[in-house]
Amino acid sequence: MLTSRVSFFEGCGPVNDSVRIGIRMARPADAPGIARVYVDSWRETYAGILPDAGLLRMSKVEHATGWTRMIKASNLRNPVLVASDENANIYAFASAGASRDRSLPFEGEVYTLYVAPGWTGQGLGTALLSAVFRLFSKANCQGVIIWALGDNPSRFFYEALGGRLVAEREHAMWGRTMREIGYGWTTLELAAPKQRVGRGAA
Ligand SMILES: CC(C)(COP(=O)(O)OP(=O)(O)OC[C@H]1O[C@@H](n2cnc3c(N)ncnc32)[C@H](O)[C@@H]1OP(=O)(O)O)[C@@H](O)C(=O)NCCC(=O)NCCS
């Protein structure tokens, strides 16, 4: 098990050691950091699941351009959130908005949720998801869905936080047909503590 290196700006409980991380809305200047987390996480998470050639072709520069656009278009209903320290280093991020599959009874969707390799398992994913749920709750959004590749172990994370397997679909990606699974929450509450401050601390 990892020793926690994370504490949260607004958290309660013991502050562990080195890095203080807060959750906030992304700014355009965060785009390169988001792209780095995104591409690094894809390469680590999807190695052996998606074709190597596609993973190697991913460009952090191109993704930074795309994220700049998305951040500029974001708002409280379509947020891009980052887990960042006081020097604006990005450790994790999430984006969300209206569900893209209107046939399902979930109004909100978390489009992306990625924690930088080396920083997983320390509560950042839970903190980001909690922040998205709080924003959706304020917007009176009814239910949330998150899609994940069927082979991605992140499904254990969603299950631990109370998500239920509610849908499956096939999705063509880089010449392969991938199975995707949808985890849904009908109420905007996570099953786990909202912030896991100083986990690993006494
Ligand atoms: C999935 C992900 C977002 C979870 O964020 P995280 O910060 O690592 O998770 P947390 O530390 O908040 O974990 C919360 C709980 O989820 C569960 N959990 C998390 N990852 C798990 C895993 N791989 N296997 C089993 N349970 C897991 C645990 O119960 C954990 O609580 P615990 O440590 O007290 O037991 C993150 O690991 C990640 O970015 N992974 C790679 C990219 C990815 O798969 N993104 C999702 C794309 S759909």
The ligand as a MOL file (V3000), in Angstrom:
LIG
                    3D

  0  0  0     0  0            999 V3000
M  V30 BEGIN CTAB
M  V30 COUNTS 48 50 0 0 0
M  V30 BEGIN ATOM
M  V30 1 C -9.4290 5.1700 -11.0880 0
M  V30 2 C -8.8410 6.3980 -10.4180 0
M  V30 3 C -9.4780 7.6740 -10.9880 0
M  V30 4 C -9.1510 6.3350 -8.9100 0
M  V30 5 O -8.5840 7.4480 -8.2560 0
M  V30 6 P -7.6240 7.2310 -6.9980 0
M  V30 7 O -7.2020 8.5470 -6.4910 0
M  V30 8 O -6.5410 6.2800 -7.4050 0
M  V30 9 O -8.6050 6.4790 -5.9950 0
M  V30 10 P -8.8440 6.7950 -4.4310 0
M  V30 11 O -7.5380 6.8290 -3.7260 0
M  V30 12 O -9.7220 7.9780 -4.2840 0
M  V30 13 O -9.6030 5.4350 -4.0500 0
M  V30 14 C -10.8590 5.3630 -3.4380 0
M  V30 15 C -11.2470 3.9130 -3.2420 0
M  V30 16 O -11.4800 3.2710 -4.4850 0
M  V30 17 C -11.0360 1.9100 -4.4130 0
M  V30 18 N -10.0460 1.7020 -5.4710 0
M  V30 19 C -9.3570 2.6480 -6.1460 0
M  V30 20 N -8.6100 2.0880 -7.1180 0
M  V30 21 C -8.8130 0.7470 -7.0070 0
M  V30 22 C -8.3220 -0.3710 -7.7180 0
M  V30 23 N -7.4530 -0.2360 -8.7390 0
M  V30 24 N -8.7410 -1.5940 -7.3510 0
M  V30 25 C -9.6150 -1.7470 -6.3290 0
M  V30 26 N -10.1200 -0.7100 -5.6300 0
M  V30 27 C -9.7240 0.5230 -5.9700 0
M  V30 28 C -10.4970 1.6740 -3.0440 0
M  V30 29 O -11.5610 1.1390 -2.2620 0
M  V30 30 C -10.1860 3.0710 -2.5660 0
M  V30 31 O -10.3320 3.2160 -1.1980 0
M  V30 32 P -9.2200 2.6100 -0.1670 0
M  V30 33 O -7.8810 2.9730 -0.7220 0
M  V30 34 O -9.5600 3.2840 1.1120 0
M  V30 35 O -9.4690 1.1500 -0.1650 0
M  V30 36 C -7.3030 6.4840 -10.5840 0
M  V30 37 O -6.7050 5.3430 -9.9570 0
M  V30 38 C -6.8420 6.5580 -12.0130 0
M  V30 39 O -6.7560 7.6440 -12.5680 0
M  V30 40 N -6.5420 5.4130 -12.6130 0
M  V30 41 C -5.9880 5.3590 -13.9520 0
M  V30 42 C -6.8590 6.0080 -15.0100 0
M  V30 43 C -8.2820 5.5320 -15.0250 0
M  V30 44 O -8.5410 4.3470 -15.0370 0
M  V30 45 N -9.2090 6.4960 -15.0260 0
M  V30 46 C -10.6200 6.2060 -15.1150 0
M  V30 47 C -11.0040 6.1610 -16.5440 0
M  V30 48 S -12.7130 5.6820 -16.7000 0
M  V30 END ATOM
M  V30 BEGIN BOND
M  V30 1 1 1 2
M  V30 2 1 2 3
M  V30 3 1 2 4
M  V30 4 1 2 36
M  V30 5 1 4 5
M  V30 6 1 5 6
M  V30 7 2 6 7
M  V30 8 1 6 8
M  V30 9 1 6 9
M  V30 10 1 9 10
M  V30 11 2 10 11
M  V30 12 1 10 12
M  V30 13 1 10 13
M  V30 14 1 13 14
M  V30 15 1 14 15
M  V30 16 1 15 16
M  V30 17 1 15 30
M  V30 18 1 16 17
M  V30 19 1 17 18
M  V30 20 1 17 28
M  V30 21 1 18 19
M  V30 22 1 18 27
M  V30 23 2 19 20
M  V30 24 1 20 21
M  V30 25 1 21 22
M  V30 26 2 21 27
M  V30 27 1 22 23
M  V30 28 2 22 24
M  V30 29 1 24 25
M  V30 30 2 25 26
M  V30 31 1 26 27
M  V30 32 1 28 29
M  V30 33 1 28 30
M  V30 34 1 30 31
M  V30 35 1 31 32
M  V30 36 2 32 33
M  V30 37 1 32 34
M  V30 38 1 32 35
M  V30 39 1 36 37
M  V30 40 1 36 38
M  V30 41 2 38 39
M  V30 42 1 38 40
M  V30 43 1 40 41
M  V30 44 1 41 42
M  V30 45 1 42 43
M  V30 46 2 43 44
M  V30 47 1 43 45
M  V30 48 1 45 46
M  V30 49 1 46 47
M  V30 50 1 47 48
M  V30 END BOND
M  V30 END CTAB
M  END
